[in-house]
């Protein structure tokens, strides 16, 4: 007879090892350490869903255990003593129809409510004055981030500064491949796509430096497409803005075109933005990157030169 004891011991060891790994990574679960109202509402929704589903699992496993013990085969059971008759039972059919509907409803209502709430700027408490969102254009490129402040006429690469206790309205787009802006401690991710603009509202309630990244795989530089978010008081943010407006160089179109080429780059700061000549969130700006670097892409993709140049020139004129 096969001895299952060694398998049980190995299974127990693997289970304990898995628990240790899970607990060891708890400090990395940034979504459970929110620093703003958006992240808090999403954390609460996740926790609610986890507890709700854990309750369902508990009920299922308890019922499963009762059934396999109560109705197991054993020597004292008489042959053919168990004869269930559920065929055509309206009670049973009503139970297994109504319960799933209640479960889906209980999960759907808070989820839909939260999703609609996240499509508008976070509301401050009654003790605080509601502030207008700070608009930042977050443009993804392979593999870097451009953050444009149109009101302040500042652009940063691979980092950004934001004031605390003020909603941030990120206007997301991409120069080429699809990406997703994600700052775990401030809120969930949203996609950046070329030729269209999506809006993401976030807010930091506590000063600090938070990690941000691209959460959508888009090539070999994906792992390094990260950035730092410096959340600071309104006064410190104002000082930073004045310093960069005075001391940072202007961004030229030629320099911007070089930065757009696929590859990694360090942090940069400019006292003007690329919005002066292109907005990648519009249909007109959708193919800007491809058009400006067409010859290089042509070589990389092994395209033949034919009527391509004429079509590109016609596209630029239009």
C-alpha positions as CSV (number, residue, x, y, z in Angstrom):
1,X,0.0,0.0,0.0
2,X,1.3,3.5,-0.9
3,X,2.5,5.4,2.1
4,X,1.2,9.0,1.9
5,X,3.0,10.3,5.1
6,X,6.1,11.5,3.2
7,X,3.9,13.4,0.8
8,X,2.0,15.0,3.7
9,X,5.2,16.1,5.3
10,X,6.5,17.6,2.1
11,X,3.2,19.4,1.6
12,X,3.3,20.8,5.1
13,X,6.8,22.1,4.6
14,X,5.8,23.7,1.3
15,X,2.8,25.3,2.9
16,X,4.9,26.8,5.7
17,X,7.5,28.0,3.3
18,X,4.8,29.7,1.2
19,X,3.4,31.4,4.3
20,X,6.9,32.7,5.2
21,X,7.4,34.1,1.7
22,X,4.0,35.8,1.8
23,X,4.6,37.4,5.2
24,X,8.1,38.4,4.1
25,X,6.7,40.3,1.2
26,X,4.1,42.2,3.2
27,X,6.2,45.3,3.5
28,X,6.3,45.4,-0.4
29,X,2.5,45.5,-0.7
30,X,2.2,49.2,-1.2
31,X,-1.5,49.0,-2.1
32,X,-2.2,48.2,1.5
33,X,-0.2,51.2,2.7
34,X,-2.2,54.1,1.1
35,X,-1.0,57.7,1.3
36,X,-4.0,59.4,-0.3
37,X,-7.8,59.2,-0.6
38,X,-7.9,57.4,-3.9
39,X,-5.5,54.6,-2.7
40,X,-7.5,54.4,0.6
41,X,-10.8,53.8,-1.2
42,X,-9.2,51.2,-3.5
43,X,-7.6,49.5,-0.5
44,X,-10.9,49.4,1.4
45,X,-12.6,47.8,-1.7
46,X,-9.9,45.2,-1.9
47,X,-10.1,44.3,1.8
48,X,-13.9,44.2,1.6
49,X,-13.7,41.8,-1.4
50,X,-11.1,39.6,0.2
51,X,-13.1,39.2,3.4
52,X,-16.3,38.6,1.5
53,X,-14.7,35.9,-0.7
54,X,-13.0,34.4,2.4
55,X,-16.4,34.0,4.0
56,X,-17.7,32.2,0.8
57,X,-14.7,29.9,0.8
58,X,-15.2,29.2,4.5
59,X,-18.9,28.2,4.0
60,X,-18.0,26.0,1.0
61,X,-15.2,24.2,2.8
62,X,-17.3,23.7,5.9
63,X,-20.2,22.3,3.8
64,X,-17.7,20.1,1.9
65,X,-16.2,18.7,5.1
66,X,-19.6,17.9,6.6
67,X,-20.7,16.1,3.4
68,X,-17.6,14.0,3.0
69,X,-17.7,13.0,6.7
70,X,-21.4,12.5,7.1
71,X,-22.0,10.6,3.8
72,X,-18.7,8.8,3.5
73,X,-18.7,5.1,2.9
74,X,-17.9,2.9,6.0
75,X,-18.7,-0.6,7.2
76,X,-21.7,0.4,9.3
77,X,-23.5,2.0,6.5
78,X,-26.2,-0.1,5.0
79,X,-26.1,-0.7,1.3
80,X,-28.3,1.7,-0.6
81,X,-29.2,3.6,2.6
82,X,-28.4,6.9,1.0
83,X,-30.9,7.8,-1.7
84,X,-31.1,11.6,-2.2
85,X,-33.9,12.9,-4.4
86,X,-33.1,16.4,-5.6
87,X,-34.6,16.1,-9.0
88,X,-37.2,18.7,-9.6
89,X,-36.7,20.3,-6.2
90,X,-37.7,23.9,-6.5
91,X,-36.2,24.8,-3.1
92,X,-32.7,23.6,-4.1
93,X,-32.9,25.3,-7.5
94,X,-34.1,28.6,-5.9
95,X,-31.2,28.4,-3.4
96,X,-28.4,27.9,-6.0
97,X,-29.9,30.7,-8.1
98,X,-30.6,33.3,-5.5
99,X,-27.4,32.9,-3.5
100,X,-25.0,33.7,-6.5
101,X,-27.2,36.7,-7.4
102,X,-26.8,38.0,-3.9
103,X,-23.1,37.4,-4.0
104,X,-22.6,39.2,-7.3
105,X,-24.8,42.1,-6.1
106,X,-22.9,42.5,-2.8
107,X,-19.6,42.7,-4.7
108,X,-20.9,44.8,-7.6
109,X,-22.5,47.7,-5.8
110,X,-19.4,48.9,-3.8
111,X,-17.2,48.2,-6.9
112,X,-19.3,50.3,-9.3
113,X,-19.8,53.0,-6.7
114,X,-16.0,53.3,-6.1
115,X,-15.2,53.3,-9.9
116,X,-17.6,56.2,-10.5
117,X,-16.2,58.1,-7.5
118,X,-12.7,57.7,-8.9
119,X,-13.6,59.4,-12.2
120,X,-13.8,62.8,-10.4
121,X,-11.3,64.7,-8.2
122,X,-11.1,63.5,-4.6
123,X,-13.2,65.5,-2.2
124,X,-11.5,67.1,0.8
125,X,-12.9,67.0,4.3
126,X,-15.3,69.7,5.5
127,X,-12.5,71.2,7.5
128,X,-10.4,71.8,4.4
129,X,-11.1,74.0,1.4
130,X,-11.7,72.2,-1.9
131,X,-8.8,72.9,-4.2
132,X,-8.7,72.9,-8.0
133,X,-6.7,69.9,-9.4
134,X,-3.2,70.5,-10.5
135,X,-3.0,69.4,-14.2
136,X,0.0,67.3,-15.2
137,X,0.4,65.7,-18.7
138,X,2.0,62.3,-18.1
139,X,3.4,61.1,-21.5
140,X,5.0,57.7,-21.8
141,X,7.8,56.9,-24.2
142,X,10.0,53.9,-24.8
143,X,11.2,53.7,-21.9
144,X,10.8,57.0,-20.0
145,X,8.2,59.4,-18.6
146,X,7.6,63.0,-19.5
147,X,5.6,65.1,-17.0
148,X,4.4,68.4,-18.3
149,X,3.1,71.2,-16.1
150,X,1.2,73.5,-18.5
151,X,0.2,76.1,-15.8
152,X,3.8,76.3,-14.5
153,X,5.4,75.8,-18.0
154,X,7.8,73.1,-16.6
155,X,8.6,69.7,-17.9
156,X,10.4,66.9,-16.0
157,X,11.7,63.5,-17.2
158,X,11.5,60.5,-15.0
159,X,10.4,62.3,-11.8
160,X,7.8,64.8,-10.6
161,X,6.9,67.0,-7.7
162,X,3.3,67.4,-6.5
163,X,1.8,69.4,-3.6
164,X,0.0,67.5,-0.8
165,X,-3.7,67.9,0.0
166,X,-4.5,68.9,-3.5
167,X,-6.0,66.7,-6.3
168,X,-3.7,65.9,-9.2
169,X,-5.3,65.5,-12.6
170,X,-3.0,63.3,-14.8
171,X,-3.7,63.5,-18.5
172,X,-2.3,60.3,-19.8
173,X,-1.0,59.6,-23.3
174,X,1.8,57.7,-25.0
175,X,4.2,58.5,-27.9
176,X,4.2,55.0,-29.1
177,X,3.6,51.7,-27.3
178,X,0.9,51.4,-24.7
179,X,1.9,51.9,-21.1
180,X,0.2,52.3,-17.7
181,X,1.0,54.9,-15.1
182,X,0.9,53.4,-11.6
183,X,1.8,55.0,-8.2
184,X,0.8,52.2,-5.8
185,X,0.6,54.3,-2.6
186,X,-1.5,57.0,-4.3
187,X,-3.8,54.9,-6.4
188,X,-4.3,52.3,-9.1
189,X,-3.0,52.3,-12.7
190,X,-4.6,53.7,-15.9
191,X,-3.5,53.2,-19.4
192,X,-1.4,55.6,-21.6
193,X,-2.2,55.2,-25.3
194,X,-1.1,57.1,-28.4
195,X,-3.7,59.4,-30.0
196,X,-6.1,59.5,-27.1
197,X,-6.1,61.0,-23.6
198,X,-7.2,59.3,-20.4
199,X,-7.7,61.1,-17.1
200,X,-6.4,59.8,-13.7
201,X,-7.1,61.6,-10.4
202,X,-4.7,61.0,-7.5
203,X,-3.8,62.9,-4.3
204,X,-1.1,62.6,-1.7
205,X,-2.1,63.4,1.9
206,X,1.3,62.8,3.4
207,X,4.7,64.3,2.3
208,X,7.2,61.7,1.1
209,X,8.8,60.1,-1.9
210,X,6.7,57.5,-3.6
211,X,7.6,55.0,-6.3
212,X,5.9,55.1,-9.7
213,X,6.3,52.9,-12.7
214,X,4.9,51.6,-15.9
215,X,2.7,48.6,-15.1
216,X,2.1,47.5,-18.7
217,X,4.8,45.4,-20.4
218,X,6.1,47.2,-23.5
219,X,9.5,45.9,-24.4
220,X,13.0,45.3,-23.0
221,X,13.2,48.6,-21.1
222,X,9.9,48.0,-19.3
223,X,11.6,47.1,-15.9
224,X,13.5,50.4,-15.8
225,X,10.6,52.7,-16.8
226,X,10.2,54.0,-13.3
227,X,10.0,57.4,-11.6
228,X,9.9,59.0,-8.2
229,X,7.0,61.2,-6.9
230,X,8.1,63.9,-4.5
231,X,5.0,64.9,-2.5
232,X,5.6,68.1,-0.5
233,X,3.8,71.0,1.1
234,X,2.3,73.7,-1.1
235,X,5.0,76.2,0.0
236,X,7.9,73.8,-0.9
237,X,6.2,72.9,-4.2
238,X,6.0,76.6,-5.0
239,X,9.7,77.0,-4.2
240,X,10.5,74.1,-6.5
241,X,8.4,75.6,-9.3
242,X,10.1,79.0,-9.0
243,X,13.6,77.5,-8.9
244,X,13.0,75.4,-12.1
245,X,11.3,78.3,-13.9
246,X,14.4,80.4,-13.3
247,X,17.3,77.9,-13.6
248,X,16.2,75.1,-15.8
249,X,17.0,75.3,-19.6
250,X,14.3,75.5,-22.3
251,X,13.2,72.3,-24.0
252,X,13.9,72.4,-27.7
253,X,12.1,70.3,-30.3
254,X,15.4,68.8,-31.4
255,X,16.3,67.8,-27.9
256,X,12.8,66.4,-27.3
257,X,13.1,64.3,-30.5
258,X,16.4,62.8,-29.2
259,X,14.8,61.9,-25.9
260,X,11.9,60.2,-27.7
261,X,14.2,57.6,-29.3
262,X,13.8,54.2,-27.6
263,X,16.2,53.8,-24.7
264,X,16.7,54.8,-21.1
265,X,17.7,58.2,-19.8
266,X,18.4,60.1,-16.6
267,X,16.3,62.7,-14.9
268,X,15.9,66.0,-16.8
269,X,14.1,69.3,-16.0
270,X,13.1,72.1,-18.5
271,X,11.4,75.5,-18.2
272,X,9.1,74.8,-21.1
273,X,7.1,71.8,-22.3
274,X,6.7,69.7,-25.5
275,X,3.0,70.8,-25.5
276,X,4.2,73.9,-27.4
277,X,4.4,71.8,-30.6
278,X,2.8,68.4,-30.0
279,X,0.2,66.8,-27.7
280,X,0.4,63.0,-28.1
281,X,-3.1,62.6,-26.6
282,X,-4.6,64.0,-29.8
283,X,-5.1,62.3,-33.2
284,X,-2.7,64.8,-34.8
285,X,0.0,63.9,-32.3
286,X,-0.5,60.2,-32.5
287,X,2.2,59.4,-35.1
288,X,4.6,62.2,-34.2
289,X,7.2,59.8,-32.8
290,X,7.1,57.4,-35.8
291,X,7.2,60.3,-38.3
292,X,10.2,62.0,-36.7
293,X,12.2,58.8,-36.5
294,X,10.8,57.0,-39.5
295,X,14.2,56.2,-41.1
296,X,15.4,54.6,-38.0
297,X,12.2,52.5,-37.6
298,X,12.4,51.7,-41.3
299,X,15.8,50.1,-40.7
300,X,14.8,48.3,-37.5
301,X,11.7,46.9,-39.1
302,X,13.5,46.1,-42.5
303,X,10.9,48.0,-44.5
304,X,11.6,48.7,-48.1
305,X,11.7,52.3,-49.4
306,X,9.0,52.8,-51.9
307,X,5.9,54.9,-51.7
308,X,6.4,55.1,-47.9
309,X,8.2,58.4,-48.0
310,X,5.5,60.0,-50.1
311,X,2.7,58.8,-47.7
312,X,4.6,60.1,-44.7
313,X,5.1,63.5,-46.3
314,X,1.4,63.6,-47.2
315,X,0.5,62.6,-43.6
316,X,2.7,65.4,-42.2
317,X,1.1,68.0,-44.5
318,X,-2.4,66.9,-43.4
